[in-house]
């Protein structure tokens, strides 16, 4: 569940009642299993925050993929894998004396109550840490619920920034913990509210050409010591492309995921159509196969591509 959104998807089938007692027992069993794995002689003693963090991102995207495909049996499994990451981090933090899984759950429960005064009541919301002035009598008004939600989150951010060193920036409202493409789009949108933006999407086209030329200049040097500069220029190019998408009303993350899926489909078609393994073909033969795959898989004019995960 995304705690940054007050709205949840409506079920498309008959709801299944959650058994809190069974869920609590299974969660306790999971926590005990993880504690054993991390105990002396356990299998996962050598893992650390740095060694497993990349898998957290992979598991998150596997959840995302299962949702896109509406593969609910697989989604249940992937959510379990994602929960494993939470248990892993919490147990490692406990081993180092920082916090336990109980602290994680306490933060979660307090946040749920704090951000839903229309459900749990204003008194309970304030007891859970809410410092925003909200109207608890808005349960029947989606606009009112959203307004309360925004006020409570704003108060949380203010309290957080009050404890952080340094000056506050308007861009602090954009979380650093986002996919890079999403963060770039949100940063551009936030800066635009201060007037720092390109007036029109066409104004970004020369900027794309400029960033491409700068990347080409750095990459052409062939100097390994310039790798950092090449990375920086590639980042500038991607940032510009993301903001072009923002001006066009296109989500860069979804656009790239769609491109990735089309690449998978076309490459698979190349493999199917080739009389020999692709690695045995000349560049011109590969190019011809690619062009044929694009033609074969081209959608009719006006058709919209959906990320269902299905391939021809």
N, C-alpha and C positions, 0 to 999 in steps of 0.2 A: 504494500500500500504506500502510495506517495503522500507523505505527510505535508508536502508543500502544496497540496490541492485539497480543497474541502469537498470535492465531488468524487464519488466513487462510481464505477460502471454499474449499471443495472444488470442483474442476472438475466440470462436469456433462457433459463430453464427453471425447473422447480428448485427452490432454495434447499440447501442441505443444512440442517441445524448443527451448529458447532457444539461439541461436548467439552465444556471448559475443564472438567475433571480429567478426562482422558488426555486432552491437549497438555495440561499441566504435568501429568505423569510422564508422558512421552518427552516433553521438553526437559524434565528433570533427568530422565534417562540419557538424553542426548548430552546434557551438560556433564553427567557423570562419565560417559564414554570419552568425551573430550579430555576431561581431567585425567583419566587413566592413560590416554595416549600421550599426554604431556608429562606424566609422572616419570620419575627415574626408571629407565628401562623401557619406557614407552616408545612407540614407533616414530612419533613426530617431535621428538625432543630437539632435533637439529633445525627445525623450521624457525623463522623469525618474521617480524613485520615486513622486512624488506623482501624476503624470499617468496612470500605468498601474496603480496599486494597485487601483482600483475594478474594472478588468478581471480582475484575479486572482480576485476574489470571484465575478465572473460566470462565469469559466471553471470554477471549482470547482463551482458549482451546475450547470453544463452537464454536467460529469462525473457529478454526482449524479443528474441527470435521466436520462442514458443508462443508468446502472446500474439505476435503478428500472424502466425500460422493457425491460431486458435487450437493449438494442440494441448488440450487441458491435462490429459494424463502425463504428458511430457513436462508441462508447466509445473505440476505438483512435484515432480522429481527435481527440476531445476531450482525451484524455490527452496527445496531441501538443501541443495548444493550451496545456494547463496546463504542460507541460514548457517551452514557449516562454517562459512567464512566468519560470520559474526561470533560464533562460539569459539573459533580458533583465536581471533584477535582478543576476545575477552579473557580467555584462559592464559594467553601469553602476557596480557597486561596484569593479570592476577599474579602470575609467576614473578613479575618484576615489581610487584607492590603498588601498582597504579590504581586499578579498580577491578571489580568482578562483574560477572554476567548479571548479578543482582542489581548493580548500579546502572547497567545499561537498561534493564527493564524498568527501573525506577524512573530514569530520565524519560523513557518512552511513555510510561503511564501518565506522568505529570504533564507531558506535552499534550497528550490526547485530551486530557481533562481541561488543561489551560486554554486550549484553542477551540473548545466546544462549549462555551457557557450556555448556549441555547439548548444543549442536551443535558449537561450535568449541573447547571445552575451557576449563577454568578459567584456565590460564596465558595463553591468547590473550585471554580476556575481561579479565583484569587488565592485560595489556599495552595493551589498548584503552581503559583508564581505569576499569574496574570496581573500586569500593572496598567493595562490599557482601560480606558473608559469605554465600555461596550454596552449594548442593549441586549439583555438576555432574552427578551420576548420577541424573537424574530424567527422562530422555528419554521413558520409558514412562509417566510420571505427569503428566497435564495439570494436576492440582492443584499438583504440585511445580514445574512449569514456570511456572505463574502466580505462585506464591509467590516464586520467584527473580526473576521480572520485576518484581514490586512492590518487592522489596527493592532491586534495582538502581536503579529509578526514584527510590525514596526517597533513596538515597545521592546520586544526581545532583542532586536538589532541594536536599539539605542542602549540597552543595558549592557550588551556585549561590547560595543565600541567604547563605552565608558570605562571598561576595565582593560582595554587594549592601549598600549603605548602608541604615540604618534598622532598625526592629524587625521581627521576623518575626511574621506573622499566620497563623492557621490557614487563612485564606482564600487565602493565597499558593499553596496547592496547586491552586487552580482557575485554569487558564490564562486570561489576558486575551484571548489570541488564539483566541476561539471565536465562533460566531454568538451574537448578543446573547441570544436566547431560551434557548439551551443554557447560556450562562454564568449567566444568572439562575437557572435550575433547579439548576445545580450549586452556586451560592453558597447558595441556600436549603437544599439538602441538607446542605452542609458546616456551616452555622450551626446546623442542627437537631441535629447531633451534640453541640453545646455547650448544648443545651436551649433555644436561641433559635428558636422556631417556634410556629406556631399548633397547638393541641392536636388540632383536628379540621378537616376540610375545610369544614364548615359555618361555622366561625369566620371563614373568608375572605370569605363573602358580604357581611357588613356592611362589611368592609374595602373590598371592591370598590365598594359604594355610596358609602362615604366618599371614596375616591379619585376616583370619577366626579364627585361634587359639587364637590370641590376643582378638578378640571379645568374644570368648567363655570363656576365662579366666575372663574377666570383668563381663560378664553376669552371670557367675556361682556364683559369690559372693552373689548375692541376696540382696545386700545392696542398699537401695534407694538412699543413698548419692552418689553412684557410677553411677547414671543415666547419668551424664554428660560425664563420661569416656566411658560408653557404647555407647552413641551417637557418640563420637569422633571415636571410633574404627569402628563402622558401617560406618561412613563417609569415613574412610580410605579404607575399603573394597569396597565400592561403587566407590570411585575414581580409585582404581586399576582396577576394572571391566570395567569402562568406557574407561580407557586407553588401556586395552586389546582389546576392540572393535575398538578403533582408529587404533591400529596396524593391525587389521584384515580388516580394511576398512568398518566397520559396525558402523552406527550411533546409539549410545546408546539410545537416546530418541525414535527413530523409532523402535528399537528392543524391548524396553519396551512397547511401545504402541501396537506393534504386539502381544506381550505376553499377555497384558491385554485383547485384543480382543479375543485371543484363550481361555483365562480363562473364559470370558463371555460365549462363545459358548459352551464350555465343561460343565460349571455349568448349563447352561440352558438345555443341553441334559440330565444331571443328573436329573434335576427336571422333565423333560418329562418322563424319563424312570422309575422313582421310583414309586412303588405302594403306597407309603405313603409319607407324608411330610418329607423332609430331616432331620429335627430336631428330628424326632422320630426314626431315624436309628442308629444302632451301628456303631462305627468307621470302623469296617471291611466291613460292608455293603456299607458305603460311599466310601471306597477305591475301592471296586469292581465296583461301579457305575462310579467312576472317570476313572478307567482303561478302562471300556467299552466305555465311551464317547470318550476317546482319540483314541481308535481303530476305532470307527465309523467315527470320524471327521478327521482322518489322511489323509493327502493329498498324492497323488501319488508321487513316488520318482521323484525329479527334479522340482516339481511344486513350483511356487513362490507365496507366500501369499501377497495379496494386501489389504491395509487398506481401504476398501470400506464402512465399517460400516454395511454390510449385514451379517446376521447370518442365519444358517440353520434352 
